Amino acid sequence: MNNFEFSLPTQVLFGKGQEENLPERLKPYGTKILMTYGGGSIKKNGLYDKLKNLLKDFEIFELGGIDPNPRVESVNEGARICRENGIDMILAVGGGSTIDCSKAIAAAAYYEGNAWDLVIGKGKITNALPLAVVLTIAATGSETDAAAVISNEKTNEKLLLGHPLLLPKVSVLNPENTFTVPAYQTAAGSSDMMSHVIEAYFDNIEAFVPDAISEGLLRAAIKYTPIAIKEPDNYEARAQLMWTSSLALNNLTETGKSFMWSCHYIEHELSAFYDITHGAGLAMITPKWMRYILSDKTVDKFCDYAANVWGFSRELDKFELANKGIDATEEFFKNIGMPMTLGEFGIDDSKFDVMAENAVKNGYLNMAYVPLTPSDVKEILKMCL
């Protein structure tokens, strides 16, 4: 294993009714809060009113309507609200898009220029407002990490922003708040968390402990996703998925490893140009990437994956075993309702060249577990047609 540092200073409040602890936990940061949220589902399910009542002693400002694949325009608007009203902290109520947007707002509140400068490195993050989270979907793991992904529709770019200052101070993880998540979004969320784990798992570094944790997280997602889809208010299923989501991207599965995000950067190009659901795009891409990189050099790792995650016998021929694991992955995503082809998204091959170039450049895929060139990425995209 490589040397590593591991720290998770986010206070995680997990379980039923944990929102009630928010006033006490937020009080040290000030009294003016910017509450951010997405399309309004929190108003329909009662969470909005519940939080407003709990935080009645705070002065609440709002930024709603944050889009999936959050736009830089929302970041700039949030930063403006923070500066003009002397906001003390941000409360993100939602999933990865709302949380990511809020992280960028937290940094942009201290930056006078366009927030996109911070994303592309033209500007530097020097300070950030404290951030708290009330999570409403198990998916990205953004509730316990220090990264955000922001989109710029004008340039068709979807890029990563990261800084230790962006790590949430407090995250409320109440599985009850995910009961109303639709089946498709539940499935896309599970696909996203599984992709996080898979990308960290496939690495050239010997790392038995984090890999064993990864295998357990994948088995949890495989077991509980169909239950959550069939029984949306099954607390145990929702709880297991919510915690899997957080553990999948809080650096635990990455300890001692040196992987690069291959599938994620390919998908970022798809959602940058076509604004598709991130997890759904990952579900389509991941099995194709697996098939493309399977070789004499990688087959042993695929055998571990097939045996330890899916339970296939090691008595099988190596390549037969490896392919069974890949087939099972693809079949699982298909069975939970994820699209398996670009045609199902209404996407053709017209932008493959530019997407392939951008994915390699932005993701440094030439240094990935299996290094990828633009031609390689284009071939993986062709496999998705």
C-alpha positions in Angstrom: 0.0 0.0 0.0 1.0 3.6 -0.6 1.4 6.1 2.3 -1.7 8.0 3.0 -3.5 10.3 5.4 -7.1 9.7 6.5 -9.3 12.2 8.2 -13.1 12.7 8.2 -13.8 15.8 10.3 -17.4 16.0 9.1 -19.9 15.3 11.9 -22.3 12.7 10.6 -25.6 12.5 12.3 -27.2 9.3 11.1 -30.7 8.0 11.7 -34.3 9.0 12.4 -35.0 12.5 13.6 -31.4 13.7 13.4 -32.5 17.0 11.9 -33.6 18.0 15.4 -30.0 18.4 16.3 -29.3 20.9 13.6 -30.0 24.1 15.6 -27.5 23.2 18.3 -24.9 22.1 15.7 -25.3 25.2 13.5 -25.4 27.8 16.3 -21.6 28.1 16.6 -21.4 29.3 13.0 -23.8 32.2 13.1 -27.4 33.1 12.6 -27.7 33.9 8.9 -28.1 30.8 6.8 -28.5 30.3 3.0 -30.7 27.2 2.5 -30.1 25.7 -0.9 -32.3 23.0 -2.6 -33.3 21.6 -6.0 -36.6 21.3 -7.8 -38.9 21.6 -4.8 -39.4 18.0 -3.7 -38.5 19.0 -0.2 -41.6 21.2 -0.1 -43.8 18.4 -1.3 -42.6 15.9 1.2 -42.7 18.3 4.2 -38.9 18.4 4.9 -38.8 22.1 3.9 -41.4 23.1 6.5 -39.8 20.9 9.1 -36.4 22.5 8.7 -37.8 26.1 8.6 -39.6 25.3 11.9 -36.5 23.8 13.5 -34.4 26.8 12.4 -36.9 29.5 13.4 -34.4 31.3 15.5 -32.1 31.7 12.5 -32.5 34.2 9.6 -33.0 32.0 6.5 -32.3 33.1 2.9 -33.0 30.7 0.1 -31.7 29.5 -3.3 -33.9 27.0 -4.9 -34.1 25.4 -8.3 -30.6 24.1 -8.4 -30.4 21.8 -11.4 -29.0 18.3 -11.7 -25.5 18.8 -13.1 -25.4 22.1 -11.3 -24.7 25.2 -13.4 -22.1 27.9 -12.7 -24.9 30.5 -12.9 -26.5 29.1 -9.8 -23.1 29.3 -8.1 -22.7 32.9 -9.0 -26.2 33.7 -7.8 -25.7 31.9 -4.5 -22.4 33.8 -4.0 -24.1 37.1 -4.6 -26.8 36.3 -2.0 -24.1 35.4 0.5 -22.1 38.6 0.0 -25.0 41.0 -0.1 -26.6 39.5 3.1 -23.6 38.6 5.2 -24.4 34.9 5.2 -22.7 33.0 8.0 -23.1 29.4 6.6 -24.9 27.4 3.9 -27.3 24.5 4.5 -27.6 22.3 1.5 -30.8 20.3 1.5 -30.8 17.7 -1.2 -28.5 15.4 -3.1 -25.2 15.6 -4.8 -26.1 18.4 -7.2 -27.4 20.7 -4.4 -24.4 19.9 -2.2 -21.8 20.4 -5.0 -23.4 23.7 -6.0 -23.3 24.8 -2.3 -19.7 23.9 -2.0 -18.8 26.1 -4.9 -21.0 28.9 -3.5 -19.2 28.6 -0.2 -15.9 29.3 -2.0 -17.2 31.8 -4.5 -18.7 33.9 -1.7 -15.1 35.0 -1.0 -14.2 35.5 -4.7 -15.1 38.7 -6.6 -15.0 37.3 -10.1 -16.9 34.6 -12.0 -17.1 31.4 -10.0 -16.0 29.5 -13.1 -12.5 30.9 -12.5 -12.3 28.8 -9.4 -13.3 25.7 -11.3 -10.7 26.1 -14.1 -7.9 27.3 -11.7 -7.8 30.9 -12.9 -8.9 31.9 -9.4 -7.8 30.4 -6.1 -9.9 29.3 -3.2 -8.6 31.2 -0.2 -11.6 30.9 2.2 -15.1 29.3 2.2 -18.3 29.6 4.2 -19.0 26.6 6.5 -21.4 24.1 5.0 -24.0 21.8 6.5 -26.0 19.1 4.7 -29.4 17.4 5.0 -29.1 14.5 2.6 -32.2 13.5 0.5 -30.8 10.8 -1.8 -28.1 8.1 -1.5 -25.8 8.6 -4.5 -22.8 10.8 -4.9 -21.2 10.8 -1.4 -20.8 14.5 -1.6 -22.0 14.8 2.0 -18.7 13.6 3.3 -16.1 14.7 0.8 -14.5 18.0 -0.2 -15.1 17.9 -4.0 -17.8 19.4 -6.3 -18.6 19.0 -10.0 -19.9 22.1 -11.7 -21.2 22.5 -15.3 -20.8 25.3 -17.8 -23.4 25.1 -20.5 -21.8 27.8 -22.6 -18.6 25.8 -23.0 -20.0 22.3 -22.6 -17.7 21.6 -19.7 -18.3 19.7 -16.5 -15.3 19.9 -14.3 -14.1 19.1 -10.8 -13.5 21.6 -8.0 -11.9 20.5 -4.8 -10.5 22.0 -1.6 -10.3 20.9 2.1 -12.3 24.0 3.0 -15.3 22.6 1.1 -15.8 19.6 3.4 -19.2 19.8 5.1 -19.0 20.6 8.8 -22.2 18.6 9.6 -24.2 16.1 7.5 -27.6 14.8 8.6 -28.3 11.4 7.1 -31.8 10.4 7.9 -32.9 7.5 5.6 -36.5 8.6 6.0 -35.7 11.6 3.8 -35.1 9.2 0.9 -38.4 7.4 1.1 -39.9 9.6 -1.7 -37.0 9.3 -4.1 -38.4 7.8 -7.4 -37.3 4.3 -8.5 -35.3 5.7 -11.4 -33.3 8.1 -9.2 -32.9 5.5 -6.6 -31.3 3.2 -9.2 -29.2 6.0 -10.7 -27.9 6.8 -7.2 -26.9 3.2 -6.5 -25.2 3.1 -9.9 -23.3 6.2 -9.0 -22.1 4.8 -5.6 -21.2 1.5 -7.1 -19.1 3.2 -9.8 -17.3 5.2 -7.1 -16.3 1.9 -5.4 -15.5 0.1 -8.7 -13.2 2.8 -9.9 -11.2 2.7 -6.6 -11.2 -1.1 -6.6 -9.5 -1.5 -10.0 -6.0 -0.4 -9.3 -2.5 -1.8 -9.6 -1.7 -1.3 -5.9 -2.0 -4.2 -3.5 -4.5 -3.0 -1.0 -6.3 -5.9 0.6 -8.1 -4.0 3.4 -9.7 -1.2 1.3 -10.5 -3.7 -1.4 -12.3 -5.9 1.1 -14.3 -2.9 2.3 -15.1 -2.1 -1.3 -16.4 -5.6 -2.0 -18.7 -5.3 1.1 -20.0 -2.0 -0.1 -20.8 -3.4 -3.5 -22.6 -6.4 -2.1 -24.6 -4.0 0.1 -25.7 -1.9 -3.0 -26.5 -5.1 -4.9 -28.6 -6.5 -2.1 -30.5 -3.4 -1.0 -31.1 -1.4 -4.2 -33.9 -3.8 -5.5 -35.5 -3.8 -2.1 -35.5 0.1 -2.0 -37.0 0.2 -5.5 -39.7 -2.3 -4.7 -40.4 -1.0 -1.1 -39.6 2.8 -1.2 -40.3 3.2 2.6 -38.2 0.2 3.7 -36.1 1.9 6.3 -33.4 -0.7 6.5 -32.8 -0.8 2.7 -32.7 3.0 2.6 -30.3 3.2 5.6 -27.9 0.6 4.1 -27.8 2.5 0.8 -27.4 5.9 2.5 -24.3 4.7 4.5 -22.9 2.9 1.5 -23.1 6.1 -0.5 -21.1 8.0 2.1 -18.5 5.3 2.6 -18.0 4.9 -1.1 -16.6 8.4 -1.5 -15.1 9.6 1.8 -11.6 8.3 0.7 -11.9 5.1 2.8 -11.9 2.8 -0.2 -9.0 4.8 -1.8 -6.6 4.5 1.1 -3.2 3.4 -0.1 -4.2 3.4 -3.7 -3.4 5.6 -6.7 -6.3 5.2 -9.1 -7.7 7.7 -11.6 -11.4 8.2 -12.5 -11.9 6.6 -15.9 -15.6 6.0 -16.2 -16.5 9.2 -14.4 -14.6 11.5 -16.8 -16.1 9.7 -19.8 -19.5 10.2 -18.3 -18.8 13.8 -17.4 -18.5 14.5 -21.1 -21.8 12.9 -21.9 -23.6 14.9 -19.2 -21.8 18.1 -20.2 -23.1 17.9 -23.7 -26.4 16.1 -23.2 -27.3 16.8 -19.5 -28.1 13.2 -18.7 -28.4 11.8 -15.2 -24.9 11.1 -14.0 -25.6 7.7 -12.3 -27.5 6.4 -15.3 -24.6 7.4 -17.6 -22.2 5.6 -15.3 -24.3 2.4 -15.3 -24.1 2.3 -19.1 -20.4 3.1 -19.4 -19.0 1.0 -16.5 -19.6 -2.5 -18.0 -18.3 -1.4 -21.4 -15.1 0.0 -19.8 -14.7 -3.3 -18.0 -14.9 -5.3 -21.2 -12.5 -2.9 -23.0 -9.8 -3.1 -20.3 -10.0 -6.9 -19.6 -6.7 -8.5 -20.6 -4.0 -10.8 -19.4 -2.7 -8.0 -17.1 -6.1 -7.2 -15.5 -7.9 -10.6 -15.5 -6.8 -11.5 -12.0 -8.4 -8.4 -10.5 -11.6 -9.1 -12.4 -11.5 -12.6 -11.0 -11.4 -11.2 -7.5 -14.3 -9.0 -8.4 -16.4 -11.8 -9.9 -15.7 -14.2 -7.0 -15.8 -11.8 -4.0 -18.6 -9.5 -5.1 -20.8 -11.7 -7.2 -20.0 -15.1 -5.7 -18.9 -17.0 -8.9 -16.7 -20.0 -8.5 -12.9 -19.6 -8.8 -12.9 -23.1 -10.4 -13.8 -21.4 -13.7 -11.3 -20.5 -16.3 -10.0 -17.0 -15.5 -11.5 -15.2 -18.5 -14.8 -17.0 -18.1 -14.9 -16.0 -14.5 -14.0 -12.4 -15.3 -16.7 -12.1 -18.0 -19.3 -13.5 -15.7 -18.6 -10.7 -13.2 -18.9 -8.1 -16.0 -22.1 -9.7 -17.3 -23.5 -9.7 -13.8 -22.7 -6.0 -13.4 -24.4 -5.1 -16.7 -27.4 -7.3 -16.0 -27.8 -5.8 -12.5 -27.8 -2.2 -13.9 -30.3 -3.3 -16.6 -32.6 -5.0 -14.1 -32.8 -1.9 -11.8 -34.0 0.1 -14.8 -30.8 1.8 -16.1 -30.4 2.5 -19.8 -27.7 0.4 -21.4 -27.2 2.2 -24.7 -26.7 5.8 -25.9 -29.7 5.4 -28.1 -31.9 5.1 -25.0 -30.6 8.6 -24.1 -31.1 9.9 -27.6 -27.4 10.3 -28.1 -25.5 9.6 -31.4 -21.8 9.5 -32.2 -21.6 13.1 -33.5 -19.5 14.4 -30.6 -17.4 11.4 -29.8 -14.2 12.9 -31.0 -14.4 16.0 -28.8 -15.7 14.1 -25.9 -12.9 11.6 -26.1 -10.3 14.3 -26.3 -11.8 16.2 -23.3 -12.1 13.1 -21.2 -8.5 12.1 -21.5 -7.3 15.7 -21.0 -9.5 16.6 -18.0 -9.2 13.2 -16.3 -5.5 12.5 -17.1 -6.7 9.1 -18.4 -3.3 8.5 -19.8 -2.3 7.6 -16.2 -5.4 5.5 -15.4 -5.4 1.9 -14.1 -5.4 1.0 -17.8 -4.1 4.1 -19.6 -6.6 5.4 -22.2 -6.0 7.5 -25.3 -8.8 9.5 -27.1 -9.0 6.6 -29.5 -9.6 4.2 -26.6 -12.3 6.4 -25.1 -14.0 6.7 -28.5 -14.0 2.9 -28.8 -15.7 2.6 -25.4 -18.3 5.2 -26.4 -18.9 3.2 -29.6 -19.5 0.1 -27.5 -22.3 2.1 -25.8 -24.2 2.7 -29.1 
